[in-house]
Amino acid sequence: MNKQTVITLLLALVAMAGQAKTYKRIKSPVAMAHNIYNGDLKAREVIFTDTATTVHLTIEYPKGQYFQFAKDSYLLDEEGNRYTTRAADGIALSQWIKSPESGITDFTMHFEPMPKRTQVFDFIEGNAQGAFMLLGIHDQKTKLKTPTVQQLAEANPWTLPEDWFTTDTVTIKGRIEGYDAERFGFTSMECYFDDVFDQGSTTLVLDIAPDGTFEKRFKTSYPILQRFIARDTKVQLDEIPFFARPGETIDITVRKGKNDAYEYIYNSGSSRDMQRWLNSYQQLSHLDTPLQLFKGTFAEANQKAENIWQNMLYRLVTASRRHQYTPMEMQMALAGMQVNFAYACMDYAMNREYALKKQGKRNGTYHTEVLDSAEWKKLSDPGSYAALHRIDFDNPLLIASNNYPILLNRLQFAEPVRSSEYKDLIDENGHYVENITSAKKILTNGVAALRKIMGTDKDNMMVQLCTYKNMLSNFNHWRNNEDDINRILADTAMIAEKRKKDVEESAILSKMYPAYLAKFSIPYIHQKAEQFYAYKMAQTELSTPLPDTPMAGLIRSLCKKYPGRYLMIDFWGMGCGPCRGAIQHSKQKRAEIAKRDDVKLVFIANEQTAEGSKNYKEYVAEWLADEETVCLTHQDFSRLQELFRFNGIPHYETITPDGRRVRDDLRINGFYNFDSELDKLIERMK
């Protein structure tokens, strides 16, 4: 092509641009959400013409970090129609861009023309999973009409199956078409699984065979929406979502679909019934993020919550229309929306608590300084959580959401609940005296506080589940109190009357368990509490053998390295602040422990590679130089998480000298009571 031809084409393009008819111009549009957690993405202006839709954008990204916008970015209207990218100004598409010193980059993207009637649309940065998204872009003057939850539920009647709550095995199986381990970058995937009726959460590892097939079996107590995640993927596949009810086999085919995006074909089970919802689930995500990350006051947050609630409803109606949800899918989507909204409310409160205090070390002691006393008081005021009153916490469908266990935990330990449980039980010196009366008072106070924060006058399902989790947490303590009865009765240093009084007032298992059991009016929760009690009381062995697996073999090799010693294993990671805090604060204590010949501390961390990062090596050299340290890849660490059934870190396990896992109520839990816990264990193991 000669120079004259190029000039002619450019002039033609300019002429066409000059003749383009502008239908609509949106100045300072608003968006419902974006998915950039460490930055911001917003549209400054949108121009609708008959030849293009032009969006002026601004991204705020940490300075020095790299980002890119793919050439296959597109706009998505409310009907699900795509409008592809034509050109960009200010950035080069599909090329890495270094965020400037200011952290702000302005640019413009031109797309195929959208109809002028378009009111709300999304910007999606390409087909890759994890692509940047700016959702629900619209004119701030536009009044979006949304139905209520009740109206949507009534318009989509669906009967809950009688066996919704049951315990059985789920099997996830299938095949990834075209799988190649080296090209895909992973040979296993992980699911962070938490059954609320279990004492702890766990990690499930899904191995991918060389031909792309996979199969995993696990037990659950109710239907679940979950996903297996690939950490180090090199392709546009990083998760396999599924919905399953106990007893089902879910067969999934993963393959490349249109636009090179991976799609999921559900061949059996409830996932097949819910496939429209599963395939559109990402369109309903991130809408709660603006509330999670909100930095204003509680009063401002409640106003923000109202806007976000309406946005979530609007998006749900849009997704339902795009994908033709069945009544079952609509009911499940409504339940998931409520869980995600409530979770965002509680995350805001947790982040607000951190923001309202300043912690530091003074004269060798850690102190907390409250930065805003008025807002600090609102942390413990149930009225600050009024946004939660929208949620039907008695709805059994809520429990299927993957965020439900985290929401339960947030409510269980919410500040209004924590501050109310010990009300009138702390003396003027800040001391709490435990006895049967005070322990039952904590139960009563906690239930009352949970009711207030949820805006209910009854013990709904969430209230009962929070109480159930408290029972699980205190079970071992109450059982230990019961075991101490014989010691109290044998203590001749006390007069008989004092011994009798101490026994009568002790918060022991045989008294506390019935008090909690009486709170469980929902039959399934009552049944689970009885089953947990029976299981715990049947534990006669103080330790259990490890299975014959490679990661259990690693633990046995450590036992051989330190014969005759108990191992106290500290599972930790560089990204875990509490882990590093515990390590740093226990340095002097660990020096004392090192002098013992009956125990050995072992620190196991996960890193990208088994060699560890530069930061990891420097940290170990400074804080764990004389310790037994093991560095594992994420994949191998996940297998240990599955072996010992935990997700969160720091996590501690105790292994006997002959390579057996010590029972959870007898293991050493960190360094705070190390000597007494170890000595008690050794005495029990005689």
C-alpha positions as CSV (number, residue, x, y, z in Angstrom):
1,M,0.0,0.0,0.0
2,N,1.6,3.3,-1.1
3,K,1.7,6.5,1.0
4,Q,-1.0,8.2,-1.1
5,T,-3.4,5.3,-0.4
6,V,-2.8,5.5,3.3
7,I,-3.5,9.2,3.4
8,T,-6.7,8.7,1.4
9,L,-8.0,6.0,3.8
10,L,-7.2,8.2,6.9
11,L,-9.0,11.1,5.3
12,A,-12.0,8.8,4.6
13,L,-12.1,7.7,8.3
14,V,-11.9,11.2,9.5
15,A,-14.8,12.2,7.2
16,M,-16.9,9.2,8.4
17,A,-16.2,10.2,12.0
18,G,-17.2,13.7,11.3
19,Q,-20.5,12.5,9.8
20,A,-21.4,10.2,12.7
21,K,-24.7,11.0,14.3
22,T,-24.5,11.2,18.1
23,Y,-27.6,9.7,19.7
24,K,-26.8,10.0,23.4
25,R,-24.1,11.3,25.6
26,I,-23.8,10.2,29.3
27,K,-21.6,12.5,31.3
28,S,-20.2,11.1,34.6
29,P,-22.0,7.8,34.4
30,V,-22.2,5.5,37.5
31,A,-21.5,1.8,37.7
32,M,-22.8,-0.8,40.1
33,A,-19.4,-2.5,40.7
34,H,-16.0,-3.5,39.4
35,N,-13.8,-6.4,40.3
36,I,-10.4,-4.7,40.9
37,Y,-9.8,-5.1,44.6
38,N,-6.5,-3.2,44.6
39,G,-7.6,-0.3,42.5
40,D,-10.5,1.4,40.8
41,L,-12.1,1.4,37.3
42,K,-14.6,4.0,36.2
43,A,-16.2,5.4,33.1
44,R,-15.9,9.2,32.7
45,E,-18.2,9.5,29.7
46,V,-20.1,7.4,27.2
47,I,-21.0,8.6,23.7
48,F,-23.5,6.7,21.6
49,T,-23.3,7.3,17.8
50,D,-24.7,5.5,14.8
51,T,-21.1,4.2,14.0
52,A,-19.7,3.4,17.5
53,T,-20.1,3.5,21.2
54,T,-17.2,5.3,22.8
55,V,-16.3,4.9,26.5
56,H,-13.8,7.2,28.2
57,L,-12.3,5.2,31.1
58,T,-10.0,5.8,34.0
59,I,-8.1,3.0,35.8
60,E,-6.4,3.6,39.2
61,Y,-3.9,0.9,39.8
62,P,-0.9,0.6,42.2
63,K,2.0,2.5,40.8
64,G,4.7,0.4,39.2
65,Q,2.4,-2.6,38.8
66,Y,1.4,-3.9,35.3
67,F,-2.1,-4.2,33.8
68,Q,-3.5,-4.7,30.3
69,F,-6.8,-4.4,28.4
70,A,-7.4,-7.2,25.9
71,K,-8.2,-6.5,22.3
72,D,-11.2,-8.8,22.6
73,S,-12.8,-6.6,25.3
74,Y,-16.5,-5.9,24.7
75,L,-19.7,-4.3,26.0
76,L,-22.6,-6.4,27.1
77,D,-26.2,-5.0,27.1
78,E,-29.1,-6.1,29.2
79,E,-30.2,-8.7,26.7
80,G,-26.8,-10.3,26.6
81,N,-25.7,-8.9,23.2
82,R,-22.0,-8.3,22.8
83,Y,-20.4,-5.2,21.1
84,T,-16.8,-5.8,20.3
85,T,-13.8,-3.5,20.5
86,R,-12.7,-1.6,17.4
87,A,-9.9,0.6,18.7
88,A,-8.4,2.3,21.7
89,D,-6.8,5.7,22.4
90,G,-4.3,6.2,25.3
91,I,-3.3,2.6,25.7
92,A,-2.1,-0.3,23.5
93,L,-4.5,-3.2,23.6
94,S,-3.3,-6.7,24.7
95,Q,0.0,-5.2,25.9
96,W,1.3,-4.9,29.4
97,I,1.2,-1.3,30.7
98,K,3.1,-0.1,33.8
99,S,1.0,2.0,36.1
100,P,2.5,5.5,36.3
101,E,3.7,7.4,39.5
102,S,0.2,8.9,40.0
103,G,-1.4,5.4,39.6
104,I,-4.0,6.9,37.3
105,T,-4.3,6.1,33.6
106,D,-7.0,7.7,31.4
107,F,-7.9,6.0,28.1
108,T,-10.7,5.6,25.6
109,M,-12.1,2.5,23.9
110,H,-14.3,2.4,20.8
111,F,-16.9,-0.4,20.4
112,E,-19.5,-1.5,17.9
113,P,-22.5,0.8,18.2
114,M,-25.1,-0.1,20.8
115,P,-28.8,0.8,20.3
116,K,-29.6,4.2,21.7
117,R,-32.3,2.7,23.9
118,T,-29.6,0.9,25.9
119,Q,-29.9,2.0,29.6
120,V,-27.5,-0.3,31.4
121,F,-24.5,-2.2,30.1
122,D,-21.3,-3.9,31.2
123,F,-17.7,-3.4,30.2
124,I,-15.9,-6.8,30.1
125,E,-12.1,-6.8,29.5
126,G,-11.8,-9.9,27.3
127,N,-12.7,-13.5,27.6
128,A,-10.1,-14.6,30.1
129,Q,-11.3,-15.7,33.5
130,G,-10.5,-12.9,36.0
131,A,-10.8,-10.2,33.3
132,F,-11.5,-6.7,34.5
133,M,-15.2,-5.9,34.7
134,L,-17.1,-2.7,35.1
135,L,-20.7,-3.7,35.8
136,G,-24.0,-1.9,35.5
137,I,-22.8,1.3,33.7
138,H,-25.7,3.8,33.4
139,D,-26.7,7.4,33.6
140,Q,-27.0,8.5,37.2
141,K,-30.3,10.3,36.3
142,T,-31.8,6.9,35.2
143,K,-34.2,5.5,37.7
144,L,-33.9,1.8,37.7
145,K,-37.0,-0.1,38.6
146,T,-36.6,-3.3,40.7
147,P,-39.1,-5.7,42.2
148,T,-38.8,-6.8,45.8
149,V,-37.4,-10.2,46.9
150,Q,-41.0,-11.2,47.9
151,Q,-42.3,-10.3,44.5
152,L,-39.6,-12.3,42.7
153,A,-40.1,-15.3,45.0
154,E,-43.9,-15.2,44.6
155,A,-43.5,-15.0,40.8
156,N,-41.3,-18.1,40.8
157,P,-42.9,-20.6,43.1
158,W,-40.8,-23.7,43.9
159,T,-41.3,-26.4,46.5
160,L,-38.4,-27.3,48.7
161,P,-37.6,-31.0,48.4
162,E,-38.3,-32.9,51.6
163,D,-34.8,-34.4,51.7
164,W,-33.1,-30.9,51.4
165,F,-31.3,-31.6,54.7
166,T,-29.6,-35.0,54.6
167,T,-26.1,-36.4,54.9
168,D,-24.6,-38.3,52.0
169,T,-21.7,-38.5,49.6
170,V,-21.3,-36.2,46.6
171,T,-19.3,-37.4,43.6
172,I,-17.8,-34.8,41.2
173,K,-16.4,-36.4,38.0
174,G,-15.9,-35.5,34.4
175,R,-13.3,-34.5,31.8
176,I,-11.4,-31.4,30.6
177,E,-11.3,-31.7,26.8
178,G,-7.9,-31.0,25.2
179,Y,-6.1,-31.2,28.6
180,D,-2.4,-31.1,28.6
181,A,-0.7,-30.7,32.0
182,E,2.3,-28.7,30.8
183,R,0.2,-26.4,28.7
184,F,-2.5,-25.9,31.3
185,G,0.0,-25.4,34.2
186,F,-1.8,-27.6,36.8
187,T,-2.4,-31.2,37.6
188,S,-4.8,-30.7,40.5
189,M,-7.5,-28.3,41.6
190,E,-8.7,-27.3,45.1
191,C,-12.1,-26.7,46.8
192,Y,-12.2,-24.9,50.1
193,F,-15.0,-26.8,51.7
194,D,-16.8,-25.9,54.9
195,D,-19.8,-28.0,56.2
196,V,-21.3,-25.9,58.9
197,F,-22.1,-29.0,60.9
198,D,-18.5,-30.0,61.1
199,Q,-16.1,-28.6,63.7
200,G,-13.7,-27.3,61.1
201,S,-13.3,-26.7,57.4
202,T,-11.1,-28.5,55.0
203,T,-9.5,-28.5,51.5
204,L,-10.5,-31.0,48.9
205,V,-7.9,-31.8,46.3
206,L,-9.2,-32.9,42.8
207,D,-6.5,-34.7,40.8
208,I,-6.5,-34.3,37.0
209,A,-5.4,-37.4,35.2
210,P,-3.2,-37.1,32.1
211,D,-6.2,-37.6,29.8
212,G,-8.1,-34.8,31.6
213,T,-10.5,-37.0,33.6
214,F,-11.2,-36.3,37.3
215,E,-13.2,-37.7,40.1
216,K,-13.7,-36.7,43.8
217,R,-15.9,-38.1,46.5
218,F,-16.7,-36.3,49.7
219,K,-19.5,-36.1,52.3
220,T,-21.9,-33.1,52.8
221,S,-24.9,-32.4,55.1
222,Y,-26.9,-30.3,52.7
223,P,-26.8,-29.0,49.1
224,I,-23.8,-26.9,48.1
225,L,-22.7,-24.4,45.5
226,Q,-19.0,-24.8,45.3
227,R,-16.1,-24.7,42.8
228,F,-12.7,-26.4,42.3
229,I,-9.9,-23.8,41.7
230,A,-6.7,-24.0,39.7
231,R,-4.0,-21.8,41.3
232,D,-1.3,-21.7,38.7
233,T,-3.3,-22.0,35.4
234,K,-1.7,-21.0,32.1
235,V,-5.0,-21.0,30.2
236,Q,-8.3,-19.3,30.5
237,L,-9.6,-22.0,32.9
238,D,-9.2,-21.5,36.6
239,E,-12.3,-23.0,38.1
240,I,-15.0,-25.6,37.8
241,P,-18.2,-24.5,39.5
242,F,-20.9,-27.0,40.5
243,F,-24.1,-27.4,42.5
244,A,-24.8,-30.7,44.2
245,R,-27.2,-32.3,46.6
246,P,-26.1,-35.1,49.0
247,G,-26.1,-38.5,47.2
248,E,-25.6,-37.1,43.7
249,T,-23.0,-37.7,41.1
250,I,-22.3,-34.6,39.1
251,D,-20.7,-35.3,35.7
252,I,-19.1,-32.3,34.1
253,T,-17.5,-31.8,30.6
254,V,-15.2,-28.8,30.4
255,R,-14.4,-27.6,26.9
256,K,-13.6,-24.5,24.9
257,G,-16.7,-22.7,23.6
258,K,-17.2,-19.6,21.5
259,N,-14.8,-16.7,22.0
260,D,-12.2,-19.2,23.3
261,A,-13.8,-19.1,26.7
262,Y,-14.2,-22.4,28.6
263,E,-17.7,-23.6,29.2
264,Y,-19.2,-26.3,31.4
265,I,-21.6,-29.0,30.2
266,Y,-23.4,-30.5,33.2
267,N,-24.4,-34.0,32.2
268,S,-26.2,-35.2,35.5
269,G,-27.4,-34.2,38.9
270,S,-28.6,-30.9,40.2
271,S,-25.9,-29.0,38.4
272,R,-27.8,-29.9,35.2
273,D,-31.0,-28.5,36.6
274,M,-29.1,-25.3,37.6
275,Q,-26.8,-24.9,34.6
276,R,-28.3,-21.5,33.5
277,W,-27.6,-20.1,37.0
278,L,-24.2,-21.7,37.2
279,N,-23.2,-20.3,33.8
280,S,-24.3,-16.8,34.7
281,Y,-23.1,-16.8,38.3
282,Q,-20.2,-14.5,37.6
283,Q,-22.6,-11.9,36.3
284,L,-24.1,-11.6,39.8
285,S,-20.7,-11.5,41.6
286,H,-18.8,-8.4,42.8
287,L,-21.9,-6.3,43.3
288,D,-21.4,-6.5,47.0
289,T,-17.7,-5.4,46.8
290,P,-18.4,-1.7,47.1
291,L,-20.0,-2.3,50.5
292,Q,-17.2,-4.7,51.6
293,L,-14.6,-2.0,50.9
294,F,-16.6,1.0,51.9
295,K,-14.7,3.3,54.3
296,G,-17.4,5.6,55.6
297,T,-19.4,5.7,58.8
298,F,-22.0,3.1,59.8
299,A,-24.8,5.6,59.0
300,E,-23.2,6.1,55.5
301,A,-22.7,2.4,55.1
302,N,-26.4,1.7,55.7
303,Q,-27.3,4.3,53.0
304,K,-24.7,2.6,50.7
305,A,-26.3,-0.8,51.5
306,E,-29.7,0.4,50.2
307,N,-28.2,1.3,46.8
308,I,-26.3,-2.0,46.6
309,W,-29.4,-4.0,47.5
310,Q,-31.3,-2.4,44.7
311,N,-28.4,-3.0,42.3
312,M,-28.2,-6.7,43.2
313,L,-31.9,-7.1,42.6
314,Y,-31.7,-5.3,39.3
315,R,-28.8,-7.4,38.1
316,L,-30.6,-10.6,39.2
317,V,-33.6,-9.7,37.1
318,T,-31.3,-9.0,34.2
319,A,-29.5,-12.3,34.5
320,S,-32.7,-14.2,34.8
321,R,-34.1,-12.6,31.7
322,R,-30.8,-13.2,29.7
323,H,-30.6,-16.9,30.7
324,Q,-34.2,-17.8,31.2
325,Y,-33.9,-19.0,34.9
326,T,-36.3,-21.7,36.0
327,P,-38.2,-21.1,39.3
328,M,-35.7,-23.2,41.1
329,E,-32.8,-21.2,39.7
330,M,-34.5,-17.9,40.6
331,Q,-35.1,-19.1,44.2
332,M,-31.5,-20.2,44.6
333,A,-30.2,-17.0,43.0
334,L,-32.3,-14.9,45.5
335,A,-30.9,-16.9,48.4
336,G,-27.3,-16.5,47.2
337,M,-27.9,-12.8,46.7
338,Q,-29.1,-12.4,50.3
339,V,-26.1,-14.4,51.7
340,N,-23.6,-12.3,49.6
341,F,-25.3,-9.0,50.8
342,A,-25.2,-10.0,54.4
343,Y,-21.6,-11.2,54.1
344,A,-20.7,-7.8,52.6
345,C,-22.4,-6.0,55.6
346,M,-20.4,-8.1,58.1
347,D,-17.1,-7.6,56.1
348,Y,-17.7,-3.8,56.2
349,A,-18.1,-4.0,60.0
350,M,-14.9,-6.1,60.4
351,N,-12.9,-3.7,58.2
352,R,-14.4,-0.7,60.0
353,E,-13.3,-2.2,63.4
354,Y,-9.7,-2.4,62.0
355,A,-9.9,1.2,60.7
356,L,-11.1,2.6,64.1
357,K,-8.2,1.4,66.1
358,K,-4.4,1.8,66.1
359,Q,-2.3,-0.9,67.6
360,G,1.3,-0.5,68.7
361,K,3.9,-1.7,71.1
362,R,4.7,0.6,74.1
363,N,7.1,-0.3,76.9
364,G,7.1,-3.9,75.6
365,T,3.3,-4.2,75.8
366,Y,0.8,-4.0,72.9
367,H,-1.8,-1.2,73.3
368,T,-4.9,-0.3,71.3
369,E,-5.8,3.3,70.7
370,V,-9.4,4.0,69.6
371,L,-9.4,6.7,66.9
372,D,-13.1,7.6,66.9
373,S,-15.0,6.8,70.2
374,A,-18.4,7.6,68.8
375,E,-18.0,5.2,65.8
376,W,-16.4,2.6,68.1
377,K,-19.5,2.5,70.2
378,K,-21.6,1.8,67.1
379,L,-19.6,-1.4,66.5
380,S,-21.4,-3.0,69.4
381,D,-24.8,-1.4,68.7
382,P,-27.1,-3.9,67.0
383,G,-28.9,-0.9,65.3
384,S,-25.7,-0.3,63.2
385,Y,-26.5,-3.6,61.4
386,A,-30.0,-2.7,60.4
387,A,-29.2,-3.7,56.7
388,L,-29.3,-7.3,57.9
389,H,-33.0,-7.1,58.6
390,R,-33.7,-7.6,54.9
391,I,-32.4,-11.1,55.1
392,D,-34.7,-14.1,55.7
393,F,-32.2,-16.1,57.9
394,D,-34.8,-18.9,58.2
395,N,-34.7,-19.6,54.5
396,P,-33.2,-23.1,54.1
397,L,-31.9,-22.3,50.6
398,L,-29.4,-19.8,52.1
399,I,-27.3,-22.6,53.5
400,A,-26.3,-23.8,50.0
401,S,-24.4,-20.7,49.2
402,N,-20.6,-21.0,49.3
403,N,-20.3,-17.8,51.4
404,Y,-22.8,-19.1,54.0
405,P,-20.2,-20.6,56.4
406,I,-18.2,-17.4,56.4
407,L,-21.3,-15.3,57.0
408,L,-22.2,-17.6,59.9
409,N,-18.7,-17.1,61.4
410,R,-18.9,-13.3,61.0
411,L,-22.3,-13.3,62.8
412,Q,-21.1,-15.7,65.5
413,F,-18.3,-13.4,66.4
414,A,-19.9,-10.1,65.6
415,E,-19.0,-7.3,68.0
416,P,-22.6,-6.8,69.3
417,V,-22.6,-10.5,70.1
418,R,-19.1,-10.6,71.7
419,S,-19.8,-7.6,73.8
420,S,-23.2,-8.9,75.0
421,E,-22.2,-12.5,75.8
422,Y,-20.2,-11.4,78.9
423,K,-22.6,-8.6,79.9
424,D,-22.7,-8.3,83.7
425,L,-20.2,-11.1,84.1
426,I,-17.0,-9.1,84.2
427,D,-16.0,-7.7,87.6
428,E,-14.5,-4.3,88.3
429,N,-11.0,-5.7,87.7
430,G,-11.9,-7.0,84.3
431,H,-12.0,-10.7,85.5
432,Y,-14.5,-13.3,84.5
433,V,-15.3,-16.2,86.8
434,E,-16.5,-19.2,85.0
435,N,-19.2,-21.4,86.7
436,I,-22.4,-23.1,85.5
437,T,-24.4,-20.0,86.1
438,S,-22.2,-17.6,84.1
439,A,-21.7,-20.2,81.3
440,K,-25.5,-20.5,80.9
441,K,-25.8,-16.7,81.1
442,I,-23.3,-16.4,78.1
443,L,-25.6,-18.7,76.2
444,T,-28.7,-16.7,76.9
445,N,-26.9,-13.3,76.2
446,G,-25.4,-14.6,73.0
447,V,-28.8,-15.8,71.6
448,A,-30.5,-12.5,72.6
449,A,-27.7,-10.5,70.8
450,L,-27.9,-12.7,67.7
451,R,-31.7,-12.0,67.6
452,K,-31.1,-8.3,67.8
453,I,-28.5,-8.1,65.1
454,M,-30.7,-10.0,62.7
455,G,-33.8,-8.1,63.7
456,T,-35.9,-11.1,64.7
457,D,-37.8,-12.1,67.8
458,K,-37.2,-15.8,67.4
459,D,-34.3,-18.3,67.2
460,N,-34.2,-18.6,63.4
461,M,-32.0,-21.1,61.6
462,M,-28.9,-18.8,61.6
463,V,-29.3,-18.1,65.4
464,Q,-29.4,-21.8,66.1
465,L,-26.5,-22.6,63.8
466,C,-24.3,-19.9,65.5
467,T,-25.3,-21.4,68.9
468,Y,-24.5,-24.9,67.5
469,K,-21.0,-23.7,66.4
470,N,-20.5,-22.3,69.9
471,M,-21.3,-25.7,71.3
472,L,-18.7,-27.3,69.1
473,S,-16.1,-24.8,70.1
474,N,-16.7,-25.2,73.9
475,F,-17.2,-29.0,73.9
476,N,-13.6,-30.0,74.7
477,H,-13.4,-27.4,77.4
478,W,-16.6,-28.6,79.1
479,R,-15.3,-32.2,78.8
480,N,-12.0,-31.2,80.4
481,N,-13.9,-29.6,83.3
482,E,-15.8,-32.8,83.8
483,D,-12.5,-34.7,83.8
484,D,-11.2,-32.3,86.5
485,I,-14.1,-33.3,88.9
486,N,-12.1,-36.3,90.3
487,R,-9.1,-34.0,90.8
488,I,-11.2,-31.5,92.8
489,L,-12.8,-34.3,94.9
490,A,-9.3,-35.7,95.7
491,D,-7.9,-32.3,96.7
492,T,-7.7,-32.7,100.5
493,A,-6.2,-29.2,100.8
494,M,-9.7,-27.9,100.4
495,I,-12.4,-28.5,102.9
496,A,-15.2,-30.9,101.9
497,E,-17.8,-28.1,101.6
498,K,-15.6,-26.1,99.2
499,R,-15.0,-29.2,97.1
500,K,-18.7,-29.9,96.9
501,K,-19.4,-26.3,95.9
502,D,-16.8,-26.2,93.2
503,V,-18.1,-29.5,91.7
504,E,-21.7,-28.2,91.8
505,E,-20.8,-24.9,90.2
506,S,-18.4,-26.3,87.5
507,A,-19.4,-25.7,83.9
508,I,-19.2,-29.4,82.9
509,L,-20.3,-31.2,79.8
510,S,-23.1,-33.1,81.4
511,K,-24.7,-29.8,82.4
512,M,-23.8,-27.5,79.4
513,Y,-24.6,-29.9,76.6
514,P,-28.3,-30.3,77.6
515,A,-28.6,-26.5,77.9
516,Y,-27.4,-26.0,74.4
517,L,-29.4,-29.0,73.0
518,A,-32.6,-27.4,74.3
519,K,-31.9,-24.4,72.0
520,F,-32.1,-26.5,68.8
521,S,-35.8,-26.5,67.8
522,I,-35.0,-27.3,64.2
523,P,-35.0,-31.1,64.0
524,Y,-31.9,-31.4,61.7
525,I,-29.7,-29.2,63.9
526,H,-30.9,-31.1,67.0
527,Q,-30.0,-34.4,65.3
528,K,-26.6,-33.1,64.2
529,A,-25.9,-32.0,67.8
530,E,-26.8,-35.4,69.1
531,Q,-24.6,-37.1,66.5
532,F,-21.6,-34.8,67.3
533,Y,-22.0,-35.7,71.0
534,A,-22.1,-39.4,70.3
535,Y,-19.1,-39.2,68.0
536,K,-17.0,-37.2,70.5
537,M,-17.9,-39.5,73.4
538,A,-17.0,-42.6,71.4
539,Q,-13.5,-41.3,70.9
540,T,-11.5,-43.6,73.2
541,E,-8.2,-43.5,71.3
542,L,-6.0,-40.5,72.2
543,S,-4.3,-40.6,68.8
544,T,-5.0,-42.1,65.4
545,P,-2.7,-43.5,62.7
546,L,-1.9,-41.5,59.6
547,P,-3.0,-43.0,56.2
548,D,-0.7,-44.5,53.7
549,T,-0.3,-41.4,51.4
550,P,2.8,-39.4,50.2
551,M,2.1,-36.4,52.4
552,A,1.6,-38.6,55.5
553,G,4.9,-40.2,54.5
554,L,6.5,-36.7,54.8
555,I,5.2,-36.5,58.4
556,R,6.5,-39.9,59.2
557,S,9.9,-39.0,57.8
558,L,10.1,-36.1,60.2
559,C,9.3,-38.5,63.1
560,K,12.2,-40.7,62.0
561,K,14.4,-37.6,61.9
562,Y,13.6,-36.8,65.6
563,P,13.1,-40.3,67.2
564,G,11.4,-40.4,70.6
565,R,10.0,-36.9,70.3
566,Y,6.6,-35.4,69.9
567,L,6.3,-33.1,66.9
568,M,4.4,-29.9,67.2
569,I,3.8,-28.8,63.6
570,D,3.1,-25.1,62.9
571,F,1.4,-24.6,59.5
572,W,2.0,-21.1,58.4
573,G,2.6,-18.8,55.3
574,M,4.2,-15.5,54.5
575,G,0.9,-13.9,53.6
576,C,-0.6,-14.7,57.0
577,G,0.0,-11.8,59.5
578,P,-1.2,-13.8,62.6
579,C,1.2,-16.6,61.6
580,R,4.2,-14.3,61.5
581,G,3.0,-12.5,64.6
582,A,2.9,-15.8,66.6
583,I,6.4,-16.8,65.3
584,Q,7.9,-13.5,66.2
585,H,6.4,-13.2,69.6
586,S,7.3,-16.7,70.6
587,K,11.0,-16.5,69.7
588,Q,12.2,-16.5,73.3
589,K,9.8,-19.2,74.3
590,R,11.0,-21.4,71.4
591,A,14.5,-21.0,72.6
592,E,13.4,-22.6,75.9
593,I,11.5,-25.3,74.1
594,A,14.6,-26.2,72.0
595,K,16.3,-27.4,75.3
596,R,13.7,-30.1,75.7
597,D,14.5,-33.6,74.4
598,D,10.8,-34.8,74.3
599,V,9.4,-32.4,71.6
600,K,10.5,-30.8,68.3
601,L,8.9,-27.8,66.6
602,V,8.4,-28.1,62.9
603,F,7.3,-25.1,60.7
604,I,5.7,-26.0,57.4
605,A,4.9,-23.2,54.9
606,N,3.5,-23.0,51.4
607,E,5.2,-21.1,48.6
608,Q,5.0,-20.9,44.8
609,T,8.0,-23.3,44.6
610,A,9.5,-25.7,47.1
611,E,12.6,-23.6,47.2
612,G,10.6,-20.6,48.5
613,S,10.7,-16.9,47.5
614,K,13.4,-14.5,48.4
615,N,11.2,-12.9,51.1
616,Y,10.5,-16.4,52.6
617,K,14.2,-17.2,52.7
618,E,15.1,-13.9,54.4
619,Y,12.3,-14.3,56.9
620,V,13.3,-17.8,57.8
621,A,16.9,-16.6,58.2
622,E,15.8,-13.9,60.6
623,W,13.1,-15.7,62.7
624,L,13.5,-19.4,62.2
625,A,17.2,-19.9,61.6
626,D,17.6,-22.7,64.1
627,E,14.3,-24.4,63.6
628,E,13.1,-27.3,61.5
629,T,11.5,-25.6,58.4
630,V,9.8,-27.3,55.5
631,C,8.7,-25.3,52.4
632,L,6.1,-26.9,50.1
633,T,4.4,-25.9,46.9
634,H,0.8,-24.8,47.1
635,Q,-0.3,-28.1,45.7
636,D,1.5,-30.2,48.3
637,F,0.5,-27.9,51.1
638,S,-3.1,-28.3,50.0
639,R,-2.7,-32.1,50.4
640,L,-1.6,-31.6,54.0
641,Q,-4.7,-29.4,54.5
642,E,-6.8,-32.2,53.2
643,L,-5.0,-34.8,55.4
644,F,-5.4,-32.8,58.6
645,R,-8.8,-31.1,57.6
646,F,-8.0,-27.4,57.9
647,N,-8.2,-24.3,55.8
648,G,-7.1,-21.4,57.9
649,I,-3.6,-20.7,59.2
650,P,-1.9,-20.7,61.6
651,H,-2.9,-24.3,62.3
652,Y,-1.2,-26.6,64.7
653,E,-1.0,-30.4,64.8
654,T,0.7,-32.7,67.3
655,I,2.3,-36.0,66.2
656,T,3.3,-38.8,68.7
657,P,6.8,-40.2,68.6
658,D,5.4,-43.3,66.8
659,G,3.8,-41.2,64.0
660,R,0.2,-40.9,65.1
661,R,-2.0,-37.8,65.1
662,V,-3.0,-36.6,68.5
663,R,-6.7,-36.1,69.2
664,D,-7.9,-32.5,68.7
665,D,-8.7,-31.9,72.4
666,L,-5.2,-33.0,73.5
667,R,-3.0,-31.4,70.8
668,I,-0.7,-28.4,71.5
669,N,-2.3,-25.3,70.1
670,G,0.6,-22.9,69.7
671,F,3.0,-21.4,72.2
672,Y,0.8,-19.6,74.7
673,N,0.3,-22.6,77.1
674,F,2.9,-24.8,75.5
675,D,4.5,-26.4,78.6
676,S,1.2,-27.2,80.4
677,E,-0.4,-28.6,77.2
678,L,2.6,-30.8,76.4
679,D,3.0,-32.0,80.0
680,K,-0.7,-32.8,80.2
681,L,-0.5,-34.7,76.9
682,I,2.5,-36.7,78.0
683,E,0.7,-37.6,81.3
684,R,-2.4,-38.7,79.4
685,M,-0.4,-40.8,76.9
686,K,1.3,-42.9,79.6
